[in-house]
Amino acid sequence: MKKNINVGIGKRIRSQREYMHLTREQFAEMIEISPQFLADIESGKKGMSFTTLQKLCSSLGVSCDYIVLGKTADSDTSNLKEMINNIDAEYLPLAEELLKTFIKTIAKAEHK
């Protein structure tokens, strides 16, 4: 049973890592583990500590619920978080202003 859970966890990690166009080496460095350990996690051969899980989820912009259980939030903001995480730092203020404007526009439209 434990191995099946680890396989599912590993598949979700690998899928998200690849979605973000990160190599195993790049991602392992980001979360401060070895590429081999990441390979073992992704293949379901090994589990990980809670600290590693937190770093991993934060770096991938997904919830622990998604990685561990495969559950997405009802409002599923993980794709939005991923997009924001992939924006160059110099463009983040512009993205923030655009999002604020969009939210204000929606709020005004709902009150009409």
FIKE-884777 format. One record per atom (N, C-alpha, C): residue in one letter; atom name; y, x, z. Coordinates in Angstrom, 3 decimals. Each point is the difference from the previous one (the first is absolute). Layout:
<nodes>
NODE A CA Y X Z
...
</nodes>
This chain:
<nodes>
NODE M N -1.203 0.826 0.000
NODE M CA 1.203 -0.826 0.000
NODE M C 1.255 0.862 0.000
NODE K N 0.033 1.015 0.891
NODE K CA 1.176 0.861 0.100
NODE K C 0.279 0.692 -1.327
NODE K N -1.051 0.448 -0.677
NODE K CA 0.171 0.700 -1.268
NODE K C 0.615 -0.930 -1.048
NODE N N -0.436 -1.274 -0.031
NODE N CA 0.565 -0.957 -0.949
NODE N C 1.491 -0.203 0.237
NODE I N 0.395 -0.053 1.262
NODE I CA 1.419 -0.140 0.338
NODE I C 0.769 1.217 -0.491
NODE N N -0.549 1.191 0.249
NODE N CA 0.663 1.232 -0.442
NODE N C 0.124 0.066 -1.515
NODE V N -0.996 -0.508 -0.720
NODE V CA 0.060 0.001 -1.466
NODE V C 1.147 -0.886 -0.478
NODE G N 0.136 -1.184 0.586
NODE G CA 1.099 -0.898 -0.370
NODE G C 1.351 0.604 0.312
NODE I N 0.113 0.612 1.166
NODE I CA 1.242 0.668 0.394
NODE I C 0.327 1.101 -1.000
NODE G N -0.991 0.807 -0.312
NODE G CA 0.199 1.105 -0.938
NODE G C 0.440 -0.467 -1.376
NODE K N -0.601 -1.081 -0.483
NODE K CA 0.367 -0.536 -1.320
NODE K C 1.459 -0.461 -0.020
NODE R N 0.424 -0.669 1.083
NODE R CA 1.387 -0.476 0.050
NODE R C 0.982 1.168 0.078
NODE I N -0.361 1.031 0.748
NODE I CA 0.865 1.182 0.096
NODE I C 0.127 0.660 -1.363
NODE R N -1.128 0.236 -0.646
NODE R CA 0.028 0.667 -1.305
NODE R C 0.782 -0.824 -1.022
NODE S N -0.238 -1.296 -0.012
NODE S CA 0.697 -0.875 -0.940
NODE S C 1.514 0.075 0.195
NODE Q N 0.432 -0.065 1.246
NODE Q CA 1.432 0.048 0.300
NODE Q C 0.580 1.370 -0.340
NODE R N -0.741 1.054 0.318
NODE R CA 0.461 1.368 -0.304
NODE R C 0.176 0.170 -1.506
NODE E N -0.980 -0.467 -0.759
NODE E CA 0.080 0.116 -1.457
NODE E C 1.118 -0.867 -0.562
NODE Y N 0.206 -1.174 0.590
NODE Y CA 1.092 -0.873 -0.425
NODE Y C 1.346 0.711 0.147
NODE M N 0.101 0.821 1.033
NODE M CA 1.242 0.732 0.257
NODE M C 0.049 1.329 -0.756
NODE H N -0.986 0.224 -0.861
NODE H CA -0.056 1.209 -0.834
NODE H C 0.007 1.279 0.830
NODE L N -0.775 -0.007 1.083
NODE L CA -0.123 1.180 0.848
NODE L C -1.385 0.603 -0.191
NODE T N -0.049 1.312 -0.136
NODE T CA -1.296 0.664 -0.033
NODE T C -0.555 0.029 1.418
NODE R N -1.276 0.250 0.088
NODE R CA -0.620 0.107 1.325
NODE R C 0.658 1.126 0.792
NODE E N 0.292 1.102 -0.673
NODE E CA 0.618 1.151 0.664
NODE E C 1.399 -0.338 0.509
NODE Q N 0.791 -0.667 -0.831
NODE Q CA 1.358 -0.374 0.399
NODE Q C -0.025 -0.932 1.211
NODE F N -0.863 -1.000 -0.070
NODE F CA -0.045 -0.981 1.079
NODE F C -0.542 0.609 1.287
NODE A N -1.021 0.839 -0.117
NODE A CA -0.558 0.657 1.190
NODE A C 1.071 0.825 0.698
NODE E N 0.814 0.691 -0.781
NODE E CA 1.079 0.801 0.583
NODE E C 1.014 -0.899 0.706
NODE M N 0.316 -1.146 -0.607
NODE M CA 0.965 -0.929 0.595
NODE M C -0.451 -0.486 1.373
NODE I N -1.297 -0.252 0.147
NODE I CA -0.492 -0.564 1.260
NODE I C -0.670 1.051 0.882
NODE E N 0.166 1.244 -0.390
NODE E CA -0.413 1.154 0.811
NODE E C -1.498 0.043 0.295
NODE I N -0.801 -0.226 -1.064
NODE I CA -1.441 0.197 0.098
NODE I C -0.439 0.817 -1.208
NODE S N -1.224 0.469 0.001
NODE S CA -0.489 0.789 -1.133
NODE S C -0.392 -0.927 -1.148
NODE P N 0.103 0.497 -1.239
NODE P CA -0.441 -0.803 -1.145
NODE P C -1.476 -0.409 0.115
NODE Q N -0.828 0.880 0.558
NODE Q CA -1.424 -0.329 0.158
NODE Q C -0.194 -1.153 0.984
NODE F N 0.755 0.018 1.101
NODE F CA -0.106 -1.094 0.969
NODE F C 0.461 -1.303 -0.635
NODE L N 1.070 0.043 -0.791
NODE L CA 0.461 -1.199 -0.700
NODE L C -1.073 -0.487 -0.965
NODE A N -0.641 0.914 -0.706
NODE A CA -1.084 -0.379 -0.918
NODE A C -1.130 -0.688 0.768
NODE D N -0.332 0.525 1.174
NODE D CA -1.051 -0.603 0.825
NODE D C 0.399 -1.388 0.495
NODE I N 1.270 -0.177 0.346
NODE I CA 0.489 -1.318 0.425
NODE I C -0.070 -0.972 -1.174
NODE E N 0.496 0.427 -1.160
NODE E CA 0.029 -0.873 -1.174
NODE E C -1.400 -0.386 -0.479
NODE S N -0.974 0.861 0.221
NODE S CA -1.373 -0.311 -0.415
NODE S C -0.761 -0.783 1.067
NODE G N 0.601 -0.167 1.170
NODE G CA -0.641 -0.738 1.073
NODE G C -0.941 0.829 0.851
NODE K N -0.025 1.306 -0.232
NODE K CA -0.894 0.880 0.765
NODE K C 0.490 0.224 1.420
NODE K N 1.328 -0.042 0.195
NODE K CA 0.572 0.255 1.319
NODE K C 1.065 -1.032 0.325
NODE G N 0.192 -0.202 1.301
NODE G CA 1.088 -0.831 0.486
NODE G C 1.181 0.893 0.342
NODE M N 1.012 -0.582 0.624
NODE M CA 1.194 0.777 0.339
NODE M C 0.555 -0.460 1.331
NODE S N 0.874 0.817 0.560
NODE S CA 0.657 -0.351 1.259
NODE S C 1.084 -1.044 -0.256
NODE F N 0.433 -0.633 1.069
NODE F CA 1.084 -0.971 -0.107
NODE F C 1.282 0.677 -0.475
NODE T N 0.238 1.223 0.458
NODE T CA 1.192 0.750 -0.416
NODE T C -0.015 0.223 -1.505
NODE T N -1.146 0.399 -0.536
NODE T CA -0.119 0.205 -1.446
NODE T C 0.190 -1.316 -0.734
NODE L N -0.574 -1.073 0.528
NODE L CA 0.160 -1.319 -0.616
NODE L C 1.470 -0.400 -0.050
NODE Q N 0.727 0.229 1.083
NODE Q CA 1.432 -0.324 0.028
NODE Q C 0.768 0.799 -1.050
NODE K N -0.248 1.300 -0.075
NODE K CA 0.684 0.841 -0.992
NODE K C -0.330 -0.469 -1.410
NODE L N -1.257 -0.298 -0.208
NODE L CA -0.470 -0.425 -1.306
NODE L C 0.681 -1.301 -0.424
NODE C N -0.001 -0.988 0.875
NODE C CA 0.607 -1.293 -0.326
NODE C C 1.497 0.128 -0.230
NODE S N 0.654 0.774 0.841
NODE S CA 1.437 0.210 -0.152
NODE S C 0.308 0.666 -1.332
NODE S N -0.764 1.001 -0.356
NODE S CA 0.234 0.732 -1.248
NODE S C -0.294 -0.851 -1.226
NODE L N -0.976 -0.899 0.113
NODE L CA -0.350 -0.860 -1.132
NODE L C 0.829 -1.280 -0.034
NODE G N 0.739 -0.265 1.076
NODE G CA 0.823 -1.207 0.043
NODE G C -0.815 -1.277 0.118
NODE V N -1.142 0.084 0.700
NODE V CA -0.844 -1.177 0.191
NODE V C -0.294 -0.171 1.488
NODE S N -0.471 -1.180 0.362
NODE S CA -0.326 -0.263 1.400
NODE S C -1.386 0.534 0.339
NODE C N -0.210 0.228 1.287
NODE C CA -1.334 0.394 0.474
NODE C C -0.994 -1.127 -0.267
NODE D N 0.459 -1.258 0.100
NODE D CA -0.875 -1.139 -0.292
NODE D C -0.550 0.079 -1.417
NODE Y N 0.847 0.396 -0.930
NODE Y CA -0.467 0.102 -1.382
NODE Y C -1.048 1.101 -0.134
NODE I N 0.284 1.180 0.530
NODE I CA -0.936 1.117 -0.139
NODE I C -1.309 -0.292 0.724
NODE V N 0.074 -0.471 1.236
NODE V CA -1.210 -0.191 0.802
NODE V C -0.758 -1.269 -0.387
NODE L N 0.717 -1.101 -0.187
NODE L CA -0.647 -1.291 -0.209
NODE L C 0.108 -0.540 -1.419
NODE G N 0.863 0.591 -0.803
NODE G CA 0.208 -0.501 -1.350
NODE G C 0.923 -1.198 -0.049
NODE K N 0.652 -0.305 1.137
NODE K CA 0.894 -1.160 0.067
NODE K C 1.403 0.387 -0.429
NODE T N 0.601 -0.873 -0.780
NODE T CA 1.406 0.188 -0.350
NODE T C 0.810 -1.041 0.757
NODE A N 1.252 0.301 0.229
NODE A CA 0.888 -0.930 0.697
NODE A C 0.184 -1.250 -0.848
NODE D N 0.276 -1.115 0.661
NODE D CA 0.215 -1.247 -0.734
NODE D C 1.105 0.155 -1.030
NODE S N 1.043 0.696 0.374
NODE S CA 1.117 0.187 -0.922
NODE S C -0.159 1.282 -0.804
NODE D N -1.091 0.682 0.183
NODE D CA -0.375 1.249 -0.653
NODE D C 1.185 0.812 -0.511
NODE T N 0.556 0.762 0.890
NODE T CA 1.127 0.857 -0.346
NODE T C -0.441 1.416 -0.333
NODE S N -1.308 0.235 -0.034
NODE S CA -0.471 1.366 -0.232
NODE S C 0.438 0.532 -1.360
NODE N N -0.004 -0.846 -1.036
NODE N CA 0.439 0.476 -1.316
NODE N C 1.476 0.369 0.013
NODE L N 0.796 -0.794 0.704
NODE L CA 1.427 0.291 0.115
NODE L C 0.211 1.321 0.727
NODE K N -0.749 0.199 1.083
NODE K CA 0.101 1.258 0.744
NODE K C -0.392 1.184 -0.876
NODE E N -1.042 -0.173 -0.787
NODE E CA -0.442 1.074 -0.888
NODE E C 1.091 0.356 -1.006
NODE M N 0.616 -1.031 -0.575
NODE M CA 1.058 0.252 -0.970
NODE M C 1.159 0.746 0.645
NODE I N 0.378 -0.418 1.191
NODE I CA 1.103 0.655 0.707
NODE I C -0.361 1.437 0.333
NODE N N -1.235 0.225 0.435
NODE N CA -0.437 1.363 0.325
NODE N C 0.017 0.924 -1.209
NODE N N -0.095 -0.569 -1.192
NODE N CA -0.027 0.814 -1.214
NODE N C 1.378 0.244 -0.610
NODE I N 1.040 -0.569 0.598
NODE I CA 1.362 0.190 -0.512
NODE I C 0.529 1.348 0.476
NODE D N 0.641 0.733 -0.895
NODE D CA 0.631 1.260 0.392
NODE D C 1.056 -0.283 1.064
NODE A N 0.104 0.895 0.969
NODE A CA 0.905 -0.184 1.139
NODE A C 1.432 -0.285 -0.430
NODE E N 0.437 0.612 -1.075
NODE E CA 1.380 -0.195 -0.441
NODE E C 0.278 -1.441 -0.442
NODE Y N -1.046 -0.748 -0.367
NODE Y CA 0.175 -1.375 -0.463
NODE Y C -0.254 -1.044 1.088
NODE L N -0.427 0.423 1.177
NODE L CA -0.291 -0.958 1.069
NODE L C 1.206 -0.843 0.411
NODE P N 1.201 0.576 0.137
NODE P CA 1.153 -0.852 0.343
NODE P C 0.258 -1.090 -1.044
NODE L N -0.157 0.325 -1.264
NODE L CA 0.186 -0.989 -1.058
NODE L C -1.070 -1.090 0.097
NODE A N -1.234 0.398 0.225
NODE A CA -1.084 -0.972 0.137
NODE A C 0.257 -0.928 1.183
NODE E N 0.498 0.555 1.091
NODE E CA 0.299 -0.804 1.184
NODE E C 1.095 -1.021 -0.307
NODE E N 1.049 0.434 -0.683
NODE E CA 1.094 -0.915 -0.348
NODE E C -0.479 -1.104 -0.937
NODE L N -0.828 0.359 -0.977
NODE L CA -0.537 -1.005 -0.921
NODE L C -0.846 -1.028 0.746
NODE L N -0.815 0.457 0.922
NODE L CA -0.844 -0.903 0.773
NODE L C 0.844 -0.917 0.884
NODE K N 1.028 0.548 0.637
NODE K CA 0.890 -0.819 0.827
NODE K C 0.670 -1.084 -0.839
NODE T N 0.481 0.374 -1.172
NODE T CA 0.649 -0.959 -0.895
NODE T C -0.982 -1.085 -0.422
NODE F N -1.211 0.392 -0.328
NODE F CA -1.033 -0.947 -0.400
NODE F C -0.301 -0.988 1.126
NODE I N -0.137 0.498 1.217
NODE I CA -0.300 -0.854 1.153
NODE I C 1.150 -0.968 0.269
NODE K N 1.241 0.479 -0.093
NODE K CA 1.161 -0.873 0.191
NODE K C 0.033 -1.092 -1.063
NODE T N -0.314 0.353 -1.235
NODE T CA -0.011 -0.966 -1.098
NODE T C -1.042 -1.085 0.247
NODE I N -1.171 0.402 0.447
NODE I CA -1.053 -0.973 0.311
NODE I C 0.452 -0.918 1.131
NODE A N 0.584 0.574 1.042
NODE A CA 0.459 -0.795 1.144
NODE A C 1.041 -1.028 -0.434
NODE K N 0.931 0.401 -0.859
NODE K CA 1.025 -0.931 -0.486
NODE K C -0.634 -1.112 -0.823
NODE A N -0.949 0.354 -0.854
NODE A CA -0.657 -0.994 -0.850
NODE A C -0.787 -1.009 0.829
NODE E N -0.590 0.447 1.081
NODE E CA -0.784 -0.897 0.857
NODE E C 0.883 -0.966 0.779
NODE H N 1.253 0.362 0.227
NODE H CA 0.905 -0.848 0.778
NODE H C 0.800 -0.962 -0.865
NODE K N -0.211 -0.009 -1.280
NODE K CA 0.737 -0.918 -0.888
NODE K C -0.650 -1.348 -0.034
</nodes>
